[in-house]
Amino acid sequence: MYVIVTCKPGIYESVAEPSVRVIESYKYLFCGHCKAVFHVMELEQEGYVRITESVPPYTSNKVPTKFLGHYRTLNEARKEIDHLTHFDGLEASLIRFDAAGGVT
């Protein structure tokens, strides 16, 4: 089972708990600026994702993965990200990258 977790640079970050493993990561660029980062994560079992604001007061919440959209296959999750990020005629792109830092 797969879920998609989003981070918005400068607004909030999302960190998976041990039962959730990052499989793929994508930067969403709109008009050349990174507006979001999508992480496709594989669930070994239901767990939590910690979402923390990037600015004071750094509010943090643990969100149970049962509240996230679930996808049976990696391809279904990829299609959902594509659907979320492509709009007619707008300058938008996805760049796959290694969550450890490098572009793939």
C-alpha positions in Angstrom: 0.0 0.0 0.0 1.3 3.5 -0.8 0.5 7.0 0.3 1.5 10.5 -0.9 2.9 13.0 1.6 3.5 16.6 0.7 5.9 19.2 2.0 5.7 22.9 1.2 9.2 24.5 1.4 9.2 27.4 3.9 5.7 26.5 5.1 5.8 22.9 6.5 7.8 19.7 6.4 6.5 16.1 6.7 8.5 13.3 8.3 7.5 9.7 8.2 7.6 7.4 11.2 9.6 4.1 10.9 6.6 2.1 9.6 6.5 4.3 6.5 9.3 4.2 3.9 10.0 6.8 1.2 10.0 5.1 -2.2 10.1 8.2 -4.6 10.3 11.9 -4.2 9.3 14.7 -6.6 9.8 18.5 -6.7 6.8 20.3 -8.1 8.0 23.4 -10.0 5.5 26.1 -11.0 6.9 28.9 -13.2 10.4 27.7 -12.2 9.8 27.9 -8.4 9.5 24.8 -6.1 6.0 25.0 -4.7 5.8 21.5 -3.1 7.7 18.2 -2.6 5.7 15.0 -2.9 7.0 11.8 -1.3 5.5 8.5 -2.3 5.7 6.3 0.7 5.2 2.5 1.2 3.2 1.4 4.3 4.4 -1.7 6.0 1.5 -1.1 8.4 -0.5 2.0 9.4 1.6 4.5 11.2 2.0 8.3 11.5 3.5 11.2 9.5 4.7 14.2 11.6 3.9 17.5 10.0 5.8 20.5 11.4 5.5 24.2 10.5 8.7 25.7 9.1 8.2 29.0 11.0 7.6 29.9 14.7 5.9 28.6 16.7 6.8 25.4 14.8 3.5 23.7 15.5 3.7 19.9 15.0 1.1 17.3 14.5 1.2 13.5 14.1 -1.3 12.5 11.4 -2.3 8.8 11.3 -1.7 7.4 7.8 -5.2 6.0 7.9 -6.4 9.5 7.0 -4.2 9.7 3.9 -5.3 8.6 0.5 -4.1 5.0 -0.1 -3.0 3.6 -3.5 -2.6 -0.1 -4.2 0.3 0.3 -6.5 3.2 2.6 -7.0 1.9 3.4 -10.5 -1.5 4.5 -9.0 0.4 6.9 -6.7 2.4 8.3 -9.6 -0.7 8.9 -11.6 -2.2 10.8 -8.7 0.8 13.1 -8.4 0.6 13.7 -12.2 -3.1 14.6 -11.8 -2.4 17.0 -9.0 0.4 18.8 -10.7 -0.6 19.3 -14.4 -2.9 22.0 -15.6 -3.7 23.1 -19.1 -1.2 25.6 -20.5 0.5 26.4 -17.2 4.3 26.2 -16.8 4.5 23.3 -14.3 6.9 20.3 -14.0 7.8 17.4 -11.8 11.4 16.6 -11.1 12.1 13.2 -9.5 15.0 13.3 -7.0 16.6 11.2 -4.3 15.2 12.3 -1.0 18.8 12.1 0.3 19.5 15.1 -1.9 20.3 14.2 -5.5 18.1 14.5 -8.6 17.3 11.2 -10.3 
